[in-house]
């Protein structure tokens, strides 16, 4: 009798082990959560491996960029997950389907989109390896350069510079705004305002003439970018890479919190209203900068902006190439609206929790 009981106990254990093995194997192969199973893969910081397993989601490690050159501190420049978020996969498809209409019509040659949620660090990208002429978007780098210079020379922003001569041959610009006037003197901070809010090329040239080129070059190298020469017409920038200029402003990673706040406030005063902000509610704050480039038959229009919604902001960069300014600007504005509609729903859902 005892032998029979012992036999059944052993048989039950062996059978249970086989069932458990094949159940776990099936669950993992089919991407299904196994309750109570510990997973050793990377998971979201702050979540236990049990919680990661219970959600059935795939989590990524983080890429962290820090500012070098200091002895005791390494300020945070940017923090980002290594892989795209599945949350935005349907939005990505919607954007691609929308732009395919323009591509089939031949009015858009190529485009790129980068979106990052600044609260969760989740992101998505379309056509990440396509390079573009940065155009006036480089003015954000000039702004950061002057703010870095001002940290060692606090009086700099209130210094006056005379705009008394100008032999520059300015290129054609599609989107014009206010400009500084020849013969006047301007404070540096006022020149920065014209350069960012009005994308004024004349104010930019004045600032470039008095700018510390070493600090300018270091701003690029700190962000892992090739140093820019203003005479280099072959310089290209990637959408995800350019977004780093806005990330370091939001994170106050390159200049102080006060200077970063000043930079973001200038960007919210941009008068360009044909892109990201065109279809958004006027009450929504957006820190944004556009850039344009053209050679007569080929045109590029780009814009990056931090959109502030319900304390859950996101960064959006859209870069485009085609033959019609109106098509490119409308495409940027429509993509922005699509992103906002999706992000505002998530933001509202988060706020209600």
Buried (B, 14 or more C-beta within 10 A) or exposed (E): EEEEEEEEEEEEEEEEEEEEEEEEEEBBEEEEBBEEEEBEEBBBEEBEBEEBBBEEBEBBEEEEBBBEEEEEEEBBBBBBBEEBBEBBEEBBEBBBEEBEEBBEEEBBBBBBBBBBBBBBBBBBBBBBEBBBBBBBBBBBBBBBBBBBBBBEEEEBBEEEBEBEEEEEEEEEBBBEEEBBEEEEEBBBBBBBBBBBBBBBBBBBBBBBEEBBEEBBBBBBEBBEBEEBEEEEEEBEBBBBBBBBBBBBBBBBBBBBEEBBEBBBEBBBEBEBBBBBBBBBEEEEBBBBBBBBBBEEEEBBBBBBBBBBBEEBBBBBBBBBBBBBBEBBBBBBBBBBBBBBEBBBEBBEEEEEE
